[in-house]
Amino acid sequence: MADSEAVIRLYKSEDKIHPRSVRGRFTNWRWAMVALTQLVFYGLPWLTWGDRPAVLFDLASRRFYIFGLVLYPQDFVYLTALLLISAYGLFLFTAVAGRVWCGYACPQTVYTEIFVRIEHWFEGDRNARLKLDKAPWSWNKLWRKGGKQLTWVALALFTGFSFVGYFTPIRELGAELAGLALGPWEAFWVLFYGFATYGNAGFMREQVCKYMCPYARFQSAMFDRDTLIVSYDPARGEPRGHNALRKKGEAHALGDCIDCKLCVQVCPTGIDIREGLQYECISCAACIDVCDGVMDKMGTSRGLIRYDTENGMARGFSRGQRWRRILRPRVLIYGGLLLGLGGAVAWSLWNRHDFRVDVVRDRATLARQIEDGWVENIYRLQLMNATERPQHLRVEAQGLPGLQLSSATEVSLGPAEARWVTIALRLPPDSLSGLKPGAQPMRWVIHSDGGDRVAEKSTFVVPR
């Protein structure tokens, strides 16, 4: 028997999806989220707070400004808390209503919606775009395709420019760009983020959601039979039948679905929702809007495709019954954790000190005995002003009798200034008699002229 060879392809080429434009309440909600998210993203770098941008992540000076907050790398706990809040928020939304984040607020969805809208302006709706793709090259095709690409590139570059504006003051960035004096790192990130936006939203589109995003893979772990999902009602829709059959008097034997396939044409990931729940579905509800429009024209009630739960579909729950079952244990747990974390962060920020202190023993100078039997330890204190007003700080050492600071104990800090201060701490001979050699607990206490007080634990080393 002759040897046979089998070719296994690791990538399946797929036709480009041209989603049909649709109107409806969920489409309006989706565009409202597009407008809100992009107003925040593009607008925040231009807002000012005093004489600086309202939101600025100044990596060079290691300071992060968020309106009135001045954060340092030592405030990393807030970033951790923010990530936890985002995670539990995503878990909560998914347990309640599936992939609503994907359908309404995910950056991939938002920018794909914008890029598809630009494509619609230049090339027309779905059928016109399909016809244009198959047509031979002409001046009409060239200017439409070229104009679309140029608009995409301009929007992508502006998106990259806005992103870098969170790390470099955007007005300075604009002046550097206008003078062709953009720094190498700024230029790299503008181009990199712009290229990512252009590639993901202009070309990859649904491929990101279907093959690259991990969320589609583990979302099922947060679903149950009481999760709201975009659902097709087969009991009402089947058997399907074209409108021509209905006109022949056979409507009594058919379901409400007229098999127009508009639900497939409007889907941004190209699936047929009538085949049941699929991981590619991003819960954008475009199929609901277009199906409701068809039902209106056919004179039947809306809701052949709708947001519903598996239990609701199987048992015929009313809207009230469906919503009551949403408040189940996992939702309450996620909600409780979210409220707890949010409350803890709010309390922490409200009670946050006006300055921070880090104490580091000077490892270059060990504990040593100096004149007259005194013992000296050298410390380095990092004092960080967490406000944008000048502060005057007074440093004290407590915890051991007779402790004395041999250098300046008062430090003035400018707005949002951080400074390292070297301080020698000494202990007299008469205080050493009751102490064993080794590290002795003590603390540093720093007072501000505004009445704030910070205490940091440390140790004083007594040599053998």
Stockholm file with secondary structure:
# STOCKHOLM 1.0

chainA/1-464         MADSEAVIRLYKSEDKIHPRSVRGRFTNWRWAMVALTQLVFYGLPWLTWGDRPAVLFDLASRRFYIFGLVLYPQDFVYLTALLLISAYGLFLFTAVAGRVWCGYACPQTVYTEIFVRIEHWFEGDRNARLKLDKAPWSWNKLWRKGGKQLTWVALALFTGFSFVGYFTPIRELGAELAGLALGPWEAFWVLFYGFATYGNAGFMREQVCKYMCPYARFQSAMFDRDTLIVSYDPARGEPRGHNALRKKGEAHALGDCIDCKLCVQVCPTGIDIREGLQYECISCAACIDVCDGVMDKMGTSRGLIRYDTENGMARGFSRGQRWRRILRPRVLIYGGLLLGLGGAVAWSLWNRHDFRVDVVRDRATLARQIEDGWVENIYRLQLMNATERPQHLRVEAQGLPGLQLSSATEVSLGPAEARWVTIALRLPPDSLSGLKPGAQPMRWVIHSDGGDRVAEKSTFVVPR
#=GR chainA/1-464 SS CCCCCCCCCSSCCCCCCCCCCCCSHHHHHHHHHHHHHHHHHHHGGGCEETTEESEEEETTTTEEEETTEEECGGGHHHHHHHHHHHHHHHHHHHHHHSSHHHHHTCHHHHHHHHHHHHHHHHHCSHHHHHHHHHSCCCHHHHHHHHHHHHHHHHHHHHHHHHHHTTTTTHHHHHHHHHTTCCCHHHHHHHHHHHHHHHHIIIIITHHIIIIICTHHHHGGGGCCTTSCEEEECHHHHCSCCCHHHIIIIIGGGSCSCCCCCHHHHTCTTCCCGGGCCCTTCCCCCHHHHHHHHHHHHHTCCSCSEEEECHHHHHHTCCHHHHHHHHSCHHHHHHHHHHHHHHHHHHHHHHTCCSEEEEEEECTTSCCEECGGGCEEEEEEEEEEECSSSCEEEEEEEESSTTCEECSCCEEEECTTCEEEEEEEEEECGGGTTTCCSEEEEEEEEEEETTSCEEEEEEEEEECC
#=GC SS_cons         CCCCCCCCCSSCCCCCCCCCCCCSHHHHHHHHHHHHHHHHHHHGGGCEETTEESEEEETTTTEEEETTEEECGGGHHHHHHHHHHHHHHHHHHHHHHSSHHHHHTCHHHHHHHHHHHHHHHHHCSHHHHHHHHHSCCCHHHHHHHHHHHHHHHHHHHHHHHHHHTTTTTHHHHHHHHHTTCCCHHHHHHHHHHHHHHHHIIIIITHHIIIIICTHHHHGGGGCCTTSCEEEECHHHHCSCCCHHHIIIIIGGGSCSCCCCCHHHHTCTTCCCGGGCCCTTCCCCCHHHHHHHHHHHHHTCCSCSEEEECHHHHHHTCCHHHHHHHHSCHHHHHHHHHHHHHHHHHHHHHHTCCSEEEEEEECTTSCCEECGGGCEEEEEEEEEEECSSSCEEEEEEEESSTTCEECSCCEEEECTTCEEEEEEEEEECGGGTTTCCSEEEEEEEEEEETTSCEEEEEEEEEECC
//
